[in-house]
């Protein structure tokens, strides 16, 4: 067997062992803590609010933007964790390295609300507001409640990323790609 393949197998076994240790820590020290319950609430509450308050005739447009935000936020979050830029201490589910309430609930739902409220405001202005709230309000809040810890990351780095993601979401939601099927 190729030496590289043997090394890959060894690394996989180490990762598997570390994952098992992390799950054990999660069971013993994280699940049912108040931070874990906050994560559960932040996962469910935004979607319940969205189901009640969404513009029903625009649901598919909004969901397109929301699902885009979910996918990209999850990917970037996982990448940041793997690169050692930040960590999460109270994951809702221990099997996924990213923070589910942020990636699969808060980011997409807040984006969809921003898209549907005052839709005629310049998307760059809304993107700046969205980026400011996410980078300079939400991130420090998660640090304060000890869920998120930036290791080699600053809030100012997140700010342009959030702006760009919002603007892309805006154009996905408002694009001409929703013509009727024939």
C-alpha positions as CSV (number, residue, x, y, z in Angstrom):
1,X,0.0,0.0,0.0
2,X,1.2,3.5,-0.8
3,X,2.7,5.4,2.2
4,X,0.4,8.3,1.6
5,X,-2.6,6.0,1.8
6,X,-1.4,4.5,5.0
7,X,-0.9,8.0,6.5
8,X,-4.5,9.0,5.4
9,X,-5.8,5.8,7.1
10,X,-3.9,6.8,10.3
11,X,-5.2,10.3,10.2
12,X,-8.7,9.1,9.7
13,X,-8.3,6.8,12.8
14,X,-7.1,9.8,14.8
15,X,-10.0,12.0,13.6
16,X,-12.4,9.2,14.5
17,X,-10.9,8.9,18.0
18,X,-11.1,12.7,18.5
19,X,-14.7,12.8,17.3
20,X,-15.6,10.1,19.8
21,X,-13.9,12.1,22.6
22,X,-15.7,15.2,21.5
23,X,-19.1,13.4,21.6
24,X,-18.4,12.1,25.1
25,X,-17.5,15.7,26.3
26,X,-20.7,16.9,24.6
27,X,-22.8,14.3,26.4
28,X,-21.2,15.0,29.8
29,X,-20.7,18.7,29.7
30,X,-22.7,20.5,27.0
31,X,-26.1,19.0,26.3
32,X,-28.8,20.6,28.4
33,X,-26.7,23.5,29.6
34,X,-28.3,26.9,29.3
35,X,-26.0,27.7,26.3
36,X,-27.2,24.5,24.6
37,X,-30.9,25.6,25.2
38,X,-30.1,29.0,23.8
39,X,-28.8,27.2,20.7
40,X,-32.0,25.1,20.4
41,X,-34.1,28.3,20.8
42,X,-32.0,30.1,18.1
43,X,-32.4,27.2,15.8
44,X,-36.2,26.9,16.1
45,X,-37.5,30.4,16.9
46,X,-36.4,32.2,13.7
47,X,-38.0,29.5,11.5
48,X,-41.3,29.7,13.4
49,X,-41.2,33.5,13.1
50,X,-40.5,33.2,9.4
51,X,-43.3,30.8,8.8
52,X,-45.7,33.3,10.4
53,X,-44.3,36.6,9.1
54,X,-43.1,35.7,5.6
55,X,-44.6,37.1,2.4
56,X,-46.2,33.9,1.4
57,X,-46.4,34.8,-2.3
58,X,-42.6,35.2,-2.2
59,X,-41.7,32.1,-0.2
60,X,-39.8,30.3,-3.0
61,X,-37.8,33.4,-3.9
62,X,-36.9,34.0,-0.2
63,X,-36.1,30.3,0.3
64,X,-33.7,30.3,-2.6
65,X,-31.8,33.1,-1.0
66,X,-32.1,31.5,2.4
67,X,-30.8,28.1,1.2
68,X,-27.9,29.8,-0.5
69,X,-27.1,31.5,2.7
70,X,-27.3,28.2,4.6
71,X,-25.0,26.4,2.3
72,X,-22.4,29.1,2.0
73,X,-22.5,30.0,5.8
74,X,-22.1,26.3,6.7
75,X,-19.2,25.9,4.3
76,X,-17.4,29.0,5.4
77,X,-18.0,28.2,9.1
78,X,-16.7,24.7,8.7
79,X,-13.7,26.0,6.8
80,X,-13.0,28.6,9.5
81,X,-13.1,25.9,12.2
82,X,-10.8,23.6,10.2
83,X,-8.3,26.4,9.6
84,X,-8.3,27.2,13.3
85,X,-9.8,30.6,13.0
86,X,-12.5,30.1,15.6
87,X,-14.3,27.4,17.7
88,X,-17.7,26.8,19.1
89,X,-18.0,25.5,22.6
90,X,-21.6,24.6,22.9
91,X,-22.7,22.9,19.7
92,X,-26.4,21.9,19.4
93,X,-25.3,18.7,17.6
94,X,-21.7,17.4,18.1
95,X,-21.4,15.7,14.7
96,X,-21.3,19.0,12.7
97,X,-18.4,21.3,13.3
98,X,-20.3,24.5,12.4
99,X,-22.8,26.3,14.7
100,X,-26.2,25.1,13.5
101,X,-28.2,28.0,15.0
102,X,-26.1,30.5,13.1
103,X,-25.6,28.7,9.8
104,X,-29.0,27.0,9.4
105,X,-31.3,29.4,11.1
106,X,-30.2,32.9,12.0
107,X,-28.2,33.7,8.9
108,X,-30.8,32.5,6.4
109,X,-33.9,33.7,8.2
110,X,-32.5,37.1,9.0
111,X,-31.4,37.4,5.4
112,X,-34.9,36.5,4.2
113,X,-36.5,39.1,6.5
114,X,-34.1,41.7,5.3
115,X,-35.0,40.8,1.7
116,X,-38.7,41.1,2.3
117,X,-38.8,44.2,4.5
118,X,-38.4,47.5,2.5
119,X,-37.5,45.6,-0.7
120,X,-36.8,48.9,-2.6
121,X,-34.0,50.1,-0.4
122,X,-30.6,49.9,-2.1
123,X,-29.2,46.3,-1.5
124,X,-25.8,47.7,-0.7
125,X,-27.2,49.8,2.2
126,X,-29.1,46.8,3.5
127,X,-26.0,44.6,3.0
128,X,-24.0,47.1,5.1
129,X,-26.6,47.1,7.8
130,X,-26.8,43.3,7.7
131,X,-23.0,42.9,7.8
132,X,-22.8,45.4,10.7
133,X,-25.4,43.6,12.8
134,X,-23.9,40.2,12.1
135,X,-20.2,41.1,12.6
136,X,-20.4,43.7,15.4
137,X,-23.6,42.8,17.3
138,X,-24.2,39.0,16.9
139,X,-20.6,37.8,16.9
140,X,-19.8,39.7,20.2
141,X,-23.0,38.5,21.7
142,X,-22.0,34.9,21.0
143,X,-18.6,35.6,22.5
144,X,-20.2,37.1,25.6
145,X,-22.3,34.0,26.2
146,X,-19.3,31.9,25.6
147,X,-20.6,30.0,22.6
148,X,-18.1,31.4,20.0
149,X,-14.4,32.1,20.4
150,X,-12.5,33.7,17.6
151,X,-8.9,32.4,17.7
152,X,-7.3,34.0,14.7
153,X,-10.2,36.1,13.5
154,X,-11.5,39.6,14.0
155,X,-15.1,40.9,13.6
156,X,-13.9,43.4,10.9
157,X,-12.9,40.4,8.7
158,X,-16.5,39.1,8.9
159,X,-18.1,42.4,8.0
160,X,-17.3,42.4,4.2
161,X,-18.1,38.7,3.9
162,X,-21.6,39.3,5.4
163,X,-22.1,42.2,3.0
164,X,-21.1,40.2,0.0
165,X,-23.3,37.2,1.0
166,X,-26.3,39.5,1.5
167,X,-25.9,41.2,-1.9
168,X,-25.6,37.8,-3.6
169,X,-28.7,36.6,-1.7
170,X,-30.5,39.8,-2.8
171,X,-29.8,39.1,-6.5
172,X,-30.7,35.5,-6.2
173,X,-34.0,36.4,-4.7
174,X,-34.8,39.2,-7.1
175,X,-33.4,37.7,-10.3
176,X,-35.4,36.8,-13.4
177,X,-34.8,33.1,-12.9
178,X,-38.3,32.5,-11.6
179,X,-40.1,32.4,-14.9
180,X,-43.0,30.0,-15.1
181,X,-42.4,26.4,-16.1
182,X,-43.8,25.4,-19.5
